């Protein structure tokens, strides 16, 4: 049964649809180069007026390029990323109205022999796409390549049904078979077995149902869908990049097909992640860095648990996942917390734990575990602020989580100021609620300050050992 929506919602969708169509009309009157330059300007303005998005882009770029660029270069790239996102999005609206012949005049295709080689098997081709460049060009790629190509695309239906129907109609008119997210695997498999091409956005988070792999050397989850489809259809797998070469001109570059012989779903998913990373590196400014690609789970920020396990190549280098542990000031409670600290050191392959502890306990802590990285606290939060800021700058990959073993609002405030994008986690406490990402109420059956008390805190924030690995 078709879902009924409130009239105000339907009215807002119609209004949005009309505004988009009017905007498309005016863009159709302009030269593509002019549209692109207008988008560059709007993107630059967005960098200035969208601080939350700007911080997210900077975080993503630090994760991806912290060992290749300094902070000044990362900032410059973030500005370019905003500019080119604006330009490519506006240009996409213009190119959606262009014919295939017109598109061929503005798009150069390199490495097409790799795509043709993949087609030779006759079992279809899975294309790894990214949120990169002029997305409308990717949507019409099949028609640009050859009239014999049977293009297909997996997409997430838009919330606005009027816009969704418009997009579907345009895709179908140009010969693309569209598969809504959640479509039956059998339908996509049959399309591939018939020699079809299926484009899948392979740069999105896979969540708990994905496979944990290294992506820009950061452990993250990717969707296993392309690997599953390959196993069912034996389709070849090819990644591509889309680069802006000049205002209103783009270049598609195909990578060689992935060697899938003898590889399982987890290993193929890791290969996909690597192929997508190489595509993004072709032109980082063209990638959509505004998405929260390495987003932490709100309730389980420590976790990288995936139902399908993880695959880390033997020669892979993983960025450290930095976690600060704010340890108790009381010696007996500190001793009780140490089993949890020991668990935290090894709960994921990229874990890198740093202990914030009162200076009087530093020597004892070093004797307990000489490998721990320790920051001594003076018990005066404001006095420690500058030193904490200097300490955090050593961790160029970014500090992801601060786990408060003890509720100290004064230190939580300082840590939030020093590390505004870091999640602060701990047990629920009236003095801490404004700082905690998600306050967990302590279980009444667990004694305060016991070993179980601290292990439970870590577990409830995502400390979980991955069992399925390569």
Secondary structure, DSSP 8 states (H G I E B T S, - for coil): ------HHHHHHHHHHHHHHHHHHHHHHTS-HHHHHHHHHHHHHHHHHH-HHHHHHHHHHHHHHHTTTS-HHHHHHHHHHHHHHHHHHHHHHHHHTTS-HHHHHHHEEEE-HHHHHHHHTTSS-EEEEE-SBS-HHHHHTHHHHH-TT--EEEEE---SSHHHHHHHHHHHHHTT-EEEETT--HHHHHHHHHTT-EEEEE-SSB-GGGSEEEEETTEEEEE-SHHHHHHHHH--EEEEEEEEEEETTEEEEEE------TT--HHHHHHHHHHHHHHHHHH-GGGB-TTS-TT---SS-TT----TT-B---TT-----EEEEEE--SSHHHHHHHHHHHHHHTTSSTTEEEEEEEEGGGHHHHHHH-TT-EEEEE-S-HHHHHHHHHHHHHT-TT-EEEEEESS--HHHHHHHHHH-TTSEEEEB--TTTTTT-SS-B---TTS-TTSHHHHHHHHHHTT--------
